[in-house]
Amino acid sequence: MLTTQCPNCGTAFRVTPEQLKARAGKVRCGQCNGVFNALENLQDAAPPAAPAAEPAPAAEQAFLAQAEASSAGETTVEAPPQQAFTEPVDIPSEDAGSAPARRRWPAVAWAVATLLALVLLLAQAAYLLRAELAVSQPELRPLLLEMCELLDCDIPLPRKADLVSIEVSDLHPDPQRPKLLVLATTLKNRAPFVQGYPHLELTLTDLRDQPVIRRIFAPADYLADGIDAAAGFAAGADLPVTLWLDAGESGASGYRLYLFYP
């Protein structure tokens, strides 16, 4: 066996030629964990051996057996500290920084994937809630418009039915055309923002309050000429509505009027 010495702490080691060939002479000191080239630090003569009458300590015997097995299987063996002569420990042939770098890559990949997933989730939420965001966050409207240009979508007006009310309504026969009924009502947008115009549902009932005629009126059916439905129902505005309905021989005696958004 050959003898080398750690240049960091001065500890002497017994090494074999096979161990030196396994890692091009690089070993790790079992005393200070420093890495050095054993070939460059070979000693001219091995230190004196212990007397034959005195058996080697149990820890050293166990270590020597492990060292022999490790040289055959190329596994890492730690030398017992506090020994005057200990075996070297093989180190991986890769650069010292390559293993930590490989361990960092999965963490970086997960961080990037998580960030991308969060961005996609925020984009999906902005798309689905674009109408509400345009009302609650007006400063985001230009950004939302740019998004819709890319996605070929639009920003619909809010549709809060609970903020639109029927103020008054009246259903009576047309004096000049007895078979026609005239519905006069006033809608009010109580929201502090512009909304879409609602649909109206008019139901005529008989004496037993059973429906006999039901009609749905879209904004295009009741808005007067010159009113742009796309501009929306102005905040706090009142809208008078007049509709004519042919009741025929239905025998209607009452009515119900609702508003809703489809």
Contacts in CASP RR format, 6 or more apart in sequence:
PFRMAT RR
TARGET T0000
AUTHOR 0000-0000-0000
METHOD contacts of the structure
MODEL  1
MLTTQCPNCGTAFRVTPEQLKARAGKVRCGQCNGVFNALENLQDAAPPAA
PAAEPAPAAEQAFLAQAEASSAGETTVEAPPQQAFTEPVDIPSEDAGSAP
ARRRWPAVAWAVATLLALVLLLAQAAYLLRAELAVSQPELRPLLLEMCEL
LDCDIPLPRKADLVSIEVSDLHPDPQRPKLLVLATTLKNRAPFVQGYPHL
ELTLTDLRDQPVIRRIFAPADYLADGIDAAAGFAAGADLPVTLWLDAGES
GASGYRLYLFYP
1 14 0 8 1.000
1 15 0 8 1.000
1 16 0 8 1.000
1 46 0 8 1.000
2 14 0 8 1.000
2 15 0 8 1.000
2 16 0 8 1.000
2 17 0 8 1.000
2 20 0 8 1.000
2 42 0 8 1.000
2 43 0 8 1.000
2 46 0 8 1.000
3 12 0 8 1.000
3 13 0 8 1.000
3 14 0 8 1.000
3 15 0 8 1.000
3 42 0 8 1.000
3 43 0 8 1.000
3 45 0 8 1.000
3 46 0 8 1.000
3 47 0 8 1.000
3 85 0 8 1.000
4 12 0 8 1.000
4 13 0 8 1.000
4 15 0 8 1.000
4 27 0 8 1.000
4 38 0 8 1.000
4 39 0 8 1.000
4 41 0 8 1.000
4 42 0 8 1.000
4 43 0 8 1.000
4 88 0 8 1.000
5 11 0 8 1.000
5 12 0 8 1.000
5 13 0 8 1.000
5 41 0 8 1.000
5 43 0 8 1.000
6 12 0 8 1.000
6 13 0 8 1.000
6 29 0 8 1.000
6 31 0 8 1.000
6 32 0 8 1.000
6 34 0 8 1.000
6 36 0 8 1.000
6 41 0 8 1.000
7 36 0 8 1.000
7 41 0 8 1.000
8 29 0 8 1.000
8 32 0 8 1.000
8 34 0 8 1.000
8 36 0 8 1.000
9 29 0 8 1.000
9 31 0 8 1.000
9 32 0 8 1.000
11 29 0 8 1.000
11 30 0 8 1.000
11 31 0 8 1.000
11 32 0 8 1.000
11 84 0 8 1.000
11 86 0 8 1.000
12 43 0 8 1.000
12 47 0 8 1.000
12 84 0 8 1.000
12 85 0 8 1.000
13 27 0 8 1.000
13 29 0 8 1.000
13 38 0 8 1.000
13 79 0 8 1.000
13 85 0 8 1.000
13 86 0 8 1.000
13 87 0 8 1.000
13 88 0 8 1.000
14 46 0 8 1.000
14 85 0 8 1.000
14 86 0 8 1.000
14 87 0 8 1.000
15 27 0 8 1.000
15 38 0 8 1.000
15 87 0 8 1.000
15 88 0 8 1.000
16 71 0 8 1.000
18 71 0 8 1.000
19 25 0 8 1.000
19 27 0 8 1.000
19 71 0 8 1.000
19 87 0 8 1.000
19 88 0 8 1.000
19 90 0 8 1.000
20 38 0 8 1.000
20 39 0 8 1.000
22 71 0 8 1.000
22 74 0 8 1.000
22 90 0 8 1.000
23 90 0 8 1.000
23 91 0 8 1.000
23 93 0 8 1.000
24 93 0 8 1.000
25 37 0 8 1.000
25 38 0 8 1.000
25 39 0 8 1.000
26 35 0 8 1.000
26 36 0 8 1.000
26 37 0 8 1.000
26 38 0 8 1.000
26 90 0 8 1.000
26 91 0 8 1.000
27 35 0 8 1.000
27 36 0 8 1.000
27 37 0 8 1.000
27 38 0 8 1.000
27 88 0 8 1.000
27 89 0 8 1.000
27 90 0 8 1.000
27 91 0 8 1.000
28 34 0 8 1.000
28 35 0 8 1.000
28 88 0 8 1.000
28 89 0 8 1.000
28 90 0 8 1.000
28 91 0 8 1.000
29 35 0 8 1.000
29 36 0 8 1.000
29 79 0 8 1.000
29 88 0 8 1.000
29 89 0 8 1.000
30 78 0 8 1.000
30 79 0 8 1.000
30 81 0 8 1.000
30 86 0 8 1.000
30 88 0 8 1.000
30 89 0 8 1.000
31 79 0 8 1.000
31 81 0 8 1.000
31 86 0 8 1.000
35 91 0 8 1.000
35 96 0 8 1.000
38 88 0 8 1.000
47 84 0 8 1.000
47 85 0 8 1.000
50 56 0 8 1.000
55 61 0 8 1.000
56 64 0 8 1.000
59 80 0 8 1.000
59 83 0 8 1.000
60 80 0 8 1.000
60 83 0 8 1.000
63 77 0 8 1.000
63 79 0 8 1.000
63 80 0 8 1.000
63 83 0 8 1.000
63 86 0 8 1.000
63 87 0 8 1.000
64 87 0 8 1.000
66 77 0 8 1.000
67 77 0 8 1.000
67 87 0 8 1.000
69 75 0 8 1.000
70 76 0 8 1.000
70 77 0 8 1.000
70 90 0 8 1.000
74 90 0 8 1.000
75 90 0 8 1.000
76 89 0 8 1.000
76 90 0 8 1.000
76 91 0 8 1.000
77 87 0 8 1.000
77 89 0 8 1.000
77 90 0 8 1.000
78 89 0 8 1.000
79 86 0 8 1.000
79 87 0 8 1.000
79 88 0 8 1.000
79 89 0 8 1.000
80 86 0 8 1.000
92 99 0 8 1.000
123 147 0 8 1.000
126 133 0 8 1.000
126 144 0 8 1.000
126 147 0 8 1.000
127 147 0 8 1.000
127 151 0 8 1.000
127 153 0 8 1.000
130 144 0 8 1.000
130 147 0 8 1.000
130 148 0 8 1.000
130 153 0 8 1.000
130 155 0 8 1.000
131 155 0 8 1.000
131 156 0 8 1.000
131 157 0 8 1.000
131 158 0 8 1.000
131 159 0 8 1.000
132 158 0 8 1.000
133 140 0 8 1.000
133 144 0 8 1.000
134 140 0 8 1.000
134 141 0 8 1.000
134 144 0 8 1.000
134 155 0 8 1.000
135 158 0 8 1.000
135 193 0 8 1.000
141 155 0 8 1.000
144 155 0 8 1.000
145 155 0 8 1.000
147 153 0 8 1.000
148 154 0 8 1.000
148 155 0 8 1.000
156 196 0 8 1.000
157 194 0 8 1.000
157 195 0 8 1.000
157 196 0 8 1.000
157 232 0 8 1.000
157 233 0 8 1.000
158 191 0 8 1.000
158 193 0 8 1.000
158 194 0 8 1.000
158 195 0 8 1.000
158 196 0 8 1.000
159 195 0 8 1.000
159 196 0 8 1.000
159 198 0 8 1.000
159 261 0 8 1.000
160 191 0 8 1.000
160 195 0 8 1.000
161 198 0 8 1.000
161 259 0 8 1.000
161 260 0 8 1.000
161 261 0 8 1.000
163 189 0 8 1.000
163 190 0 8 1.000
163 191 0 8 1.000
163 195 0 8 1.000
164 187 0 8 1.000
164 188 0 8 1.000
164 189 0 8 1.000
164 190 0 8 1.000
164 191 0 8 1.000
164 195 0 8 1.000
164 198 0 8 1.000
164 233 0 8 1.000
164 259 0 8 1.000
165 187 0 8 1.000
165 188 0 8 1.000
165 190 0 8 1.000
166 185 0 8 1.000
166 186 0 8 1.000
166 187 0 8 1.000
166 257 0 8 1.000
166 259 0 8 1.000
167 185 0 8 1.000
167 186 0 8 1.000
167 187 0 8 1.000
167 188 0 8 1.000
167 238 0 8 1.000
168 185 0 8 1.000
168 186 0 8 1.000
169 183 0 8 1.000
169 184 0 8 1.000
169 185 0 8 1.000
169 186 0 8 1.000
169 257 0 8 1.000
170 183 0 8 1.000
170 184 0 8 1.000
170 185 0 8 1.000
171 181 0 8 1.000
171 182 0 8 1.000
171 183 0 8 1.000
171 184 0 8 1.000
171 254 0 8 1.000
171 255 0 8 1.000
172 181 0 8 1.000
172 182 0 8 1.000
172 184 0 8 1.000
173 180 0 8 1.000
173 181 0 8 1.000
173 182 0 8 1.000
174 180 0 8 1.000
174 181 0 8 1.000
174 182 0 8 1.000
174 244 0 8 1.000
179 246 0 8 1.000
179 247 0 8 1.000
179 248 0 8 1.000
180 244 0 8 1.000
180 245 0 8 1.000
180 246 0 8 1.000
180 247 0 8 1.000
181 204 0 8 1.000
181 244 0 8 1.000
181 245 0 8 1.000
181 246 0 8 1.000
181 247 0 8 1.000
181 252 0 8 1.000
182 242 0 8 1.000
182 243 0 8 1.000
182 244 0 8 1.000
182 245 0 8 1.000
183 202 0 8 1.000
183 241 0 8 1.000
183 242 0 8 1.000
183 243 0 8 1.000
183 244 0 8 1.000
183 245 0 8 1.000
183 255 0 8 1.000
183 257 0 8 1.000
184 240 0 8 1.000
184 241 0 8 1.000
184 242 0 8 1.000
185 200 0 8 1.000
185 240 0 8 1.000
185 241 0 8 1.000
185 257 0 8 1.000
186 238 0 8 1.000
186 239 0 8 1.000
186 240 0 8 1.000
186 241 0 8 1.000
187 198 0 8 1.000
187 233 0 8 1.000
187 238 0 8 1.000
187 239 0 8 1.000
187 241 0 8 1.000
187 259 0 8 1.000
188 236 0 8 1.000
188 237 0 8 1.000
188 238 0 8 1.000
188 239 0 8 1.000
189 195 0 8 1.000
189 233 0 8 1.000
189 234 0 8 1.000
189 235 0 8 1.000
189 236 0 8 1.000
189 237 0 8 1.000
189 239 0 8 1.000
190 236 0 8 1.000
191 235 0 8 1.000
191 236 0 8 1.000
192 235 0 8 1.000
192 236 0 8 1.000
193 235 0 8 1.000
194 231 0 8 1.000
194 232 0 8 1.000
194 233 0 8 1.000
194 234 0 8 1.000
194 235 0 8 1.000
195 232 0 8 1.000
195 233 0 8 1.000
195 235 0 8 1.000
196 219 0 8 1.000
196 229 0 8 1.000
196 232 0 8 1.000
196 233 0 8 1.000
196 261 0 8 1.000
197 219 0 8 1.000
197 223 0 8 1.000
197 229 0 8 1.000
197 232 0 8 1.000
197 233 0 8 1.000
197 239 0 8 1.000
198 219 0 8 1.000
198 233 0 8 1.000
198 259 0 8 1.000
198 260 0 8 1.000
198 261 0 8 1.000
199 216 0 8 1.000
199 217 0 8 1.000
199 218 0 8 1.000
199 219 0 8 1.000
199 259 0 8 1.000
199 260 0 8 1.000
199 261 0 8 1.000
199 262 0 8 1.000
200 216 0 8 1.000
200 217 0 8 1.000
200 222 0 8 1.000
200 241 0 8 1.000
200 243 0 8 1.000
200 257 0 8 1.000
200 258 0 8 1.000
200 259 0 8 1.000
201 214 0 8 1.000
201 215 0 8 1.000
201 216 0 8 1.000
201 217 0 8 1.000
201 257 0 8 1.000
201 258 0 8 1.000
201 259 0 8 1.000
201 260 0 8 1.000
202 214 0 8 1.000
202 215 0 8 1.000
202 217 0 8 1.000
202 243 0 8 1.000
202 245 0 8 1.000
202 255 0 8 1.000
202 256 0 8 1.000
202 257 0 8 1.000
203 211 0 8 1.000
203 213 0 8 1.000
203 214 0 8 1.000
203 215 0 8 1.000
203 255 0 8 1.000
203 256 0 8 1.000
203 257 0 8 1.000
203 258 0 8 1.000
204 211 0 8 1.000
204 212 0 8 1.000
204 213 0 8 1.000
204 214 0 8 1.000
204 245 0 8 1.000
204 247 0 8 1.000
204 250 0 8 1.000
204 252 0 8 1.000
204 254 0 8 1.000
204 255 0 8 1.000
205 211 0 8 1.000
205 212 0 8 1.000
205 252 0 8 1.000
205 253 0 8 1.000
205 254 0 8 1.000
205 255 0 8 1.000
205 256 0 8 1.000
206 212 0 8 1.000
206 250 0 8 1.000
206 251 0 8 1.000
206 252 0 8 1.000
206 253 0 8 1.000
206 254 0 8 1.000
207 253 0 8 1.000
209 254 0 8 1.000
211 256 0 8 1.000
212 250 0 8 1.000
212 251 0 8 1.000
212 252 0 8 1.000
213 245 0 8 1.000
213 247 0 8 1.000
213 250 0 8 1.000
213 252 0 8 1.000
215 245 0 8 1.000
217 243 0 8 1.000
219 229 0 8 1.000
220 229 0 8 1.000
221 243 0 8 1.000
222 241 0 8 1.000
222 242 0 8 1.000
222 243 0 8 1.000
223 229 0 8 1.000
233 239 0 8 1.000
END
